[in-house]
Amino acid sequence: SSPHLVQVRERIRINGQPISKDLFNKYFWLVYNRLDKTKDPVHASMPAYFRFLTIMAFHVFLQEKVDLAVVEVGIGGAYDCTNIIRAPVVCGVSSLGIDHTSILGDTMEKIAWQKGGIFKPGVPAFTVAQPERPLEVLRERAQERKCPLYLCPELDDFEEGCRALELGLAGAHQRLNAALALQLARTWLQRRGCQGLGEVKEVPASTDLAGRPVPVAPAFQLTDAMIQGLRDTEWLGRTQVLSHGPVTWYLDGAHTTSSIQACVRWFRQAALNQDKPDDGSEVRVLLFNATGDRDTAALLKLLVPCHFDYAVFCPNFTEVSVANNGDQQNFNVTLENALVRCLENQRTWTRLLEEKGGQDPWLSSPLRVGGLLQPAPARGSLLLVPPAPRPLNSPALVFPCLAQALRWVAQGRDPHLAAPVASGAHSHPAASSGAVLLREAAAVRVLVTGSLHLVGGALRLLNPALSQ
């Protein structure tokens, strides 16, 4: 799977656990040295990062003699380096979204074409409810490749006549993923000749699936193991909640329009619908960053209805110096470029709040958008805020790294994080923005989203055990 959140070993798991450091070290050098000896002597080329890890993952699975390998594509499908498997047991395509447009294309139809590239002759494939045109493209790709394609029934159809299924992953969108997982698992179990897989249920297809150009697979009676599997599923960084005393962190790696919409629905239900604390106020904070060619303005606009008191922007670097965090490094992005992106996001957020109509007390007078970003380096750090009538209560702040951003949000109230330093890293007076409110609030609810890399960096700091 990719990307990893905290350690690269998360990408290669056996029986649900990342392979050990010793195993990773052993296979890394075995694969690296073999590739180095056999590389093209003229061009001296070695596989790029993701390709190398894909080759290594296949090698690990073969050497460790796994019974079943679940392989998630990196980007797209058709031209992804994972797509060298000639005869998989089954293929699945989850909900389509607009992402990686510079590589996959800028429409859902183009992206559906790329995703359908994993279909193989005679190998059954399943997908979930999709918009009409992209679903048509998937059907055409399946016909080209002589691949039988089916729509998954709604999870409701599996619950017909039995109790509601519990899912380990929160959010309504996970019901689609669960329905797809059930079909993929059953297909593999059937191939293995397993008995007692549950009878096919005579349930009419949900009305919104009826009349689609792709046939709907029948629902079936779930086994106890399947029910338990859905209930016990864990996946860090997706609709994850960490309660650290008065500070509650809501982490979701959403980074597309559709996934941010799902994230907002989940967050509002999980946090904003809760009653205000009896003994004091509640402060809501957004911690956001996005990478690549994503339309961050469109993503931020979807987050405005959550009514955040503060929005914090920072790069995905855990510390200003990332030399000691090899797993967190991104050699494609410099700190300077990442900070420029954060400043653009800050300006966008302030404009969105301004357009909202001055409902926030610190936006009582129109902000001068042209002069929003005033760099104020202080002892090697950077914290920027838009000029406002009350600069010490700015709704949008930029920090140079995750550690500083998280410390500011927590204000010493999260036992896993040190309190912000009074002088030095936060010596600029704007660092006191909101500090009193955050320290005195009975509840601080923080949504961390926009990038899986951002969520991974936050997890590394909030749950140090994941780095072991």
C-alpha atoms as one frame of an Amber mdcrd trajectory, in Angstrom:
protein
   0.000   0.000   0.000   1.100   3.610  -0.377   1.973   6.099   0.837   3.270
   5.200   4.274   2.340   7.433   7.197   5.233   7.163   9.641   7.648   4.435
   8.502   8.301   3.079   5.036   7.927  -0.495   6.347   4.150   0.117   6.570
   3.963  -0.339   2.789   4.929  -4.022   2.971   2.824  -5.904   5.535   2.439
  -9.593   6.272  -0.560 -10.713   8.325  -1.438  -7.064   8.845   1.906  -6.082
  10.403   4.698  -4.072   8.752   7.693  -6.308   8.096  10.405  -6.069  10.771
  13.380  -3.726  10.465  15.683  -6.730  10.067  13.554  -8.191   7.269  13.283
  -4.814   5.537  17.035  -4.298   5.773  17.768  -7.811   4.467  15.498  -7.577
   1.415  16.302  -3.940   0.646  20.002  -4.646   0.140  19.395  -7.973  -1.571
  17.152  -6.319  -4.191  19.270  -3.160  -4.426  22.548  -5.004  -4.999  21.025
  -7.354  -7.555  19.516  -4.443  -9.513  22.768  -2.499  -9.270  24.736  -5.401
 -10.766  22.308  -5.925 -13.638  21.427  -2.313 -14.499  21.898  -0.860 -17.949
  25.656  -0.112 -18.177  25.075   2.772 -20.612  22.380   4.701 -18.768  23.249
   3.369 -15.283  19.581   3.566 -14.366  18.036   2.298 -11.150  14.284   2.142
 -10.458  12.728   5.235  -8.938  11.542   5.158  -5.313   8.039   3.726  -5.802
   9.160   1.254  -8.462  11.962  -0.009  -6.273   9.594  -0.557  -3.328   7.127
  -2.347  -5.620   9.828  -4.748  -6.857  10.964  -5.250  -3.285   7.391  -5.928
  -2.075   6.866  -8.626  -4.722  10.221 -10.161  -3.804   9.325 -10.167  -0.086
   5.959 -11.823  -0.741   7.541 -14.504  -2.918  10.380 -15.238  -0.494   8.093
 -15.286   2.543   5.637 -17.553   0.664   2.463 -15.596   1.433  -0.860 -17.261
   0.530  -2.454 -14.076  -0.738  -1.057 -10.685  -1.771  -3.330  -7.633  -1.778
  -1.686  -5.034  -4.015  -2.867  -1.428  -4.115  -1.914   0.505  -7.240   0.165
   3.637  -6.759  -1.368   6.083  -9.243  -4.013   5.228 -11.816  -3.627   1.658
 -12.939  -2.948   1.230 -16.642   0.659   2.436 -16.484   1.306   1.904 -12.781
   4.286  -0.323 -12.032   2.093  -2.588  -9.870   0.196  -3.539 -13.036   2.610
  -6.302 -14.069   0.508  -9.043 -12.465  -0.790 -10.997 -15.468  -3.426 -13.143
 -13.805  -4.672 -11.827 -10.463  -7.529 -13.695  -8.785  -9.788 -10.624  -8.763
  -9.610  -6.864  -9.369 -11.454  -4.031  -7.647 -12.034  -0.357  -8.438 -13.234
   1.814  -5.555 -14.979   5.206  -5.799 -13.438   7.349  -8.509 -12.240  10.872
  -7.713 -10.363  13.670  -9.428  -6.692  13.317  -8.436  -3.224  13.289 -10.026
  -4.704  15.126 -13.017  -1.309  15.888 -14.593  -0.754  12.130 -14.948  -4.227
  10.607 -15.234  -6.200  13.335 -17.006  -8.532  16.073 -15.860 -11.899  14.330
 -16.207 -13.535  11.408 -14.434 -13.800   9.599 -17.771 -10.047   9.827 -18.401
  -9.333   8.667 -14.859 -11.806   5.765 -15.243  -9.914   4.700 -18.393  -6.669
   4.602 -16.411  -8.260   2.669 -13.523  -9.753   0.131 -15.922  -6.225  -0.623
 -17.105  -5.880  -3.199 -14.307  -8.618  -5.414 -15.802  -7.330  -8.774 -17.096
  -8.870 -11.316 -19.527 -11.206 -13.708 -17.763 -10.469 -12.221 -14.312 -13.593
 -11.006 -12.485 -13.622  -7.348 -11.466 -15.880  -5.412  -9.129 -16.602  -1.737
  -8.662 -18.974   0.358  -6.572 -21.667   2.809  -7.708 -20.033   5.424  -9.960
 -21.322   8.383 -11.996 -22.902   7.270 -15.270 -20.213   8.254 -17.784 -17.172
   6.975 -15.811 -19.042   3.709 -15.184 -19.646   3.435 -18.927 -15.897   3.869
 -19.526 -15.129   1.099 -17.007 -17.632  -1.160 -18.802 -16.005  -0.438 -22.173
 -12.541  -1.170 -20.745 -13.818  -4.461 -19.309 -15.288  -5.432 -22.706 -12.021
  -4.579 -24.474 -10.119  -6.819 -22.105 -12.745  -9.583 -21.991 -13.089  -9.076
 -18.252 -16.380  -9.770 -16.447 -17.263  -6.604 -14.492 -19.866  -6.375 -11.734
 -21.264  -3.672  -9.494 -21.204  -4.393  -5.762 -24.598  -4.374  -4.080 -25.096
  -1.797  -1.330 -24.019  -2.870   2.136 -27.696  -2.505   3.131 -28.434  -5.563
   0.991 -26.079  -7.668   3.116 -27.858  -6.461   6.250 -31.298  -7.491   4.984
 -32.888  -9.724   7.608 -29.945  -9.509  10.038 -28.458  -6.967  12.415 -26.650
  -3.858  11.169 -22.995  -4.394  10.382 -20.390  -2.614  12.509 -17.480  -1.093
  10.616 -14.121  -0.453  12.220 -13.658   2.565   9.942 -15.993   5.523  10.499
 -17.708   7.484   7.739 -20.556   6.682   5.371 -18.116   6.316   2.448 -16.531
   3.316   4.166 -19.725   1.338   3.533 -18.868   1.356  -0.183 -15.338   0.166
   0.584 -16.711  -2.569   2.860 -19.093  -3.834   0.142 -16.190  -3.995  -2.319
 -13.950  -5.765   0.210 -16.624  -8.432   0.792 -16.868  -9.221  -2.930 -13.092
  -9.398  -3.391 -12.644 -11.602  -0.344 -15.443 -13.986  -1.338 -14.052 -14.347
  -4.870 -10.645 -15.365  -3.509 -12.189 -17.752  -0.977 -14.260 -19.362  -3.749
 -11.109 -19.805  -5.853  -9.505 -21.551  -2.874 -12.470 -23.918  -2.697 -13.496
 -22.772   0.769 -16.814 -24.121   2.005 -19.537 -22.410   3.994 -19.205 -19.017
   2.330 -22.868 -18.178   2.773 -25.773 -18.568   0.438 -26.610 -15.965  -2.177
 -29.395 -13.761  -0.855 -32.456 -13.160  -2.963 -32.448  -9.405  -2.431 -33.520
  -7.021  -5.213 -30.768  -4.616  -6.169 -30.975  -1.167  -4.589 -33.025   1.184
  -6.733 -30.085   3.512  -7.424 -28.133   0.577  -8.909 -31.012  -0.694 -11.041
 -30.786  -0.087 -14.776 -27.022   0.427 -14.769 -25.004  -0.819 -17.771 -22.977
  -3.086 -15.456 -24.710  -6.093 -13.828 -25.051  -6.071 -10.050 -23.477  -8.988
  -8.199 -25.852 -10.727  -5.791 -25.552 -10.126  -2.067 -24.745 -13.195   0.005
 -25.013 -14.426   3.573 -21.964 -13.157   5.468 -19.866 -15.543   7.517 -18.968
 -14.775  11.129 -15.366 -14.185  10.033 -16.461 -11.558   7.485 -18.596  -9.768
  10.074 -15.684  -9.765  12.494 -13.284  -8.623   9.782 -15.386  -5.564   8.973
 -15.745  -4.741  12.669 -12.046  -5.116  13.513 -10.617  -3.278  10.517  -8.127
  -0.557  11.394  -6.362   1.802   9.029  -4.358   4.629  10.552  -4.871   8.123
   9.210  -8.369   7.500   7.873 -11.232   8.872   9.989  -9.027   8.338  13.041
  -9.728   9.966  16.412  -7.084  10.488  19.107  -8.383  11.765  22.448  -5.540
  13.393  24.378  -7.230  14.973  27.393  -8.975  18.226  26.447  -7.464  18.077
  22.941  -9.096  15.696  20.461  -7.347  15.111  17.138  -9.398  14.051  14.114
  -7.094  12.721  11.392  -8.122  11.983   7.846  -5.833  11.841   4.823  -8.521
  13.151   2.426  -6.956  15.073  -0.468  -9.537  15.118  -3.279 -12.841  16.951
  -3.622 -14.909  13.828  -3.019 -12.798  12.582  -0.094 -12.774  16.021   1.581
 -16.584  16.071   1.279 -16.693  12.667   2.984 -14.224  13.918   5.615 -16.409
  16.951   6.373 -19.483  14.745   6.808 -17.549  12.477   9.159 -16.009  15.326
  11.163 -19.277  17.200  11.581 -20.949  14.051  12.834 -18.056  12.994  15.064
 -17.204  16.392  16.551 -19.470  19.265  15.673 -22.736  17.533  16.512 -21.566
  16.886  20.048 -22.935  19.136  22.762 -20.784  22.016  23.843 -18.918  21.266
  27.073 -20.923  22.302  30.143 -17.934  23.830  31.881 -16.573  26.033  29.166
 -15.992  26.792  25.535 -15.008  24.671  22.588 -12.380  25.762  20.085 -12.184
  24.198  16.634  -8.945  24.204  14.667  -8.171  23.148  11.105  -4.634  21.942
  10.370  -4.248  21.712   6.595  -1.738  21.155   3.854  -1.990  19.818   0.318
   0.627  18.659  -2.139   1.045  18.132  -5.872  -1.211  19.766  -8.417  -4.340
  19.750  -6.270  -6.795  22.660  -6.319  -6.393  23.687  -2.696  -8.869  26.566
  -2.997 -11.612  24.096  -3.927 -10.678  21.831  -1.003 -10.563  24.700   1.515
 -13.930  26.007   0.361 -15.491  22.660   1.318 -14.030  22.992   4.836 -15.424
  26.475   5.597 -18.870  25.186   6.783 -17.170  23.369   9.671 -16.870  26.784
  11.405 -13.258  26.572  12.511 -12.048  29.216  14.939  -8.519  28.921  13.593
  -6.883  27.523  10.461  -3.234  26.503  10.692  -1.095  25.813   7.643   2.318
  24.162   7.624   4.453  21.963   5.342   4.518  18.195   5.812   7.941  18.365
   7.488   7.790  17.253  11.121  10.699  19.540  12.037  12.309  22.480  10.266
  15.372  20.243   9.893  14.277  16.888   8.462  17.729  15.353   8.266  16.933
  12.887  11.061  13.558  11.828   9.663  14.405   9.806   6.563  10.958   8.221
   6.325   9.285  11.657   6.296  11.507  13.298   3.687  10.224  14.378   0.304
  13.121  15.189  -1.995  10.762  16.625  -4.626   9.752  19.582  -2.429  11.948
  22.220  -0.811  10.975  23.907   2.452  10.804  27.235   0.636   8.381  25.912
  -1.997   6.276  24.218   0.672   6.041  27.439   2.690   5.011  29.435  -0.365
   2.196  26.935  -0.857   1.161  27.352   2.786   1.102  31.131   2.414  -1.136
  30.791  -0.636  -3.466  28.550   1.374  -3.501  31.109   4.196  -4.451  33.859
   1.770  -7.171  31.677   0.234  -8.635  30.806   3.642  -8.728  34.455   4.710
 -10.474  35.376   1.454 -13.026  32.595   1.944 -13.795  33.851   5.453 -14.110
  37.378   4.121 -16.570  36.195   1.466 -18.555  34.447   4.192 -19.695  37.872
   5.263 -17.703  38.934   8.279 -19.432  36.511  10.635 -16.230  36.165  12.655
 -15.413  38.861  15.220 -11.847  39.344  14.001 -13.078  39.974  10.446 -15.273
  42.941  11.356 -13.630  45.110   8.711 -12.630  43.987   5.221  -9.084  42.660
   4.989  -6.693  44.028   2.415  -6.112  40.905   0.365  -3.243  42.520  -1.492
  -1.161  42.897   1.656  -1.991  39.787   3.583   1.330  38.040   3.813   3.936
  39.737   5.936   6.989  37.528   6.558   8.314  37.887  10.086  11.286  35.570
  10.615  12.259  35.295  14.264  15.375  33.394  15.338  15.238  31.010  12.410
  11.525  30.336  12.492   8.654  31.747  10.525   5.122  32.524  11.572   2.940
  34.585   9.324  -0.476  36.095   9.880  -2.643  38.429   7.820  -2.860  42.034
   9.095  -6.120  42.405  10.970  -7.671  44.785  13.505  -6.784  42.180  16.176
  -3.518  40.576  15.032  -3.232  38.564  18.258  -6.383  36.690  17.332  -5.763
  35.972  13.690  -7.927  33.181  12.204  -5.106  31.952   9.917  -1.516  31.169
  10.823   1.449  29.577   9.062   4.173  27.576  10.825   7.376  26.239   9.240
   6.874  22.674  10.463   4.371  20.292  12.031   6.021  20.211  15.453   5.589
  23.956  15.920   2.040  23.896  14.567   0.949  21.048  16.842   2.577  22.626
  19.901   0.770  25.884  19.231  -2.584  24.122  18.875  -2.117  22.030  22.018
  -0.685  24.846  24.184   0.898  22.297  26.518  -2.396  20.456  27.117  -1.507
  17.308  25.152   0.787  15.067  27.227   2.470  13.782  24.047   3.593  17.254
  22.994   5.866  19.749  24.709   4.439  23.180  25.450   5.347  25.964  23.009
   8.580  27.665  23.911   8.064  31.106  25.428  11.078  32.515  23.636  12.881
  31.302  20.550  10.741  29.247  18.187   7.598  31.215  19.058   9.145  34.541
  19.990   7.194  36.488  17.390   4.218  38.126  19.154   1.771  36.663  16.649
   2.513  33.242  18.159   0.337  34.234  21.093  -2.624  34.467  18.706  -5.428
  32.434  20.202  -3.179  31.039  22.926  -5.452  32.137  25.770  -8.548  30.700
  24.112  -6.797  27.408  23.390  -5.454  27.137  26.942  -8.783  27.920  28.602
 -11.204  26.041  26.342 -12.840  22.995  27.903 -12.463  21.177  24.564 -10.144
  21.712  21.604 -11.171  19.794  18.472  -8.569  19.650  15.710  -9.134  18.329
  12.183  -5.898  17.371  10.403  -6.521  16.824   6.681  -5.548  17.612   3.095
  -2.607  15.228   2.780  -1.755  11.702   3.927   1.822  12.898   4.411   0.601
  15.647   6.757  -1.449  13.108   8.720   1.536  10.765   8.872   3.778  13.488
  10.242   1.162  14.412  12.838   0.803  10.762  13.883   4.550  10.469  14.274
   4.474  13.307  16.829   1.162  12.438  18.514   1.867   8.705  18.827   5.638
   8.215  19.184   5.188   4.450  19.504   4.506   4.271  15.748   8.122   5.238
  15.103   9.518   2.253  17.004
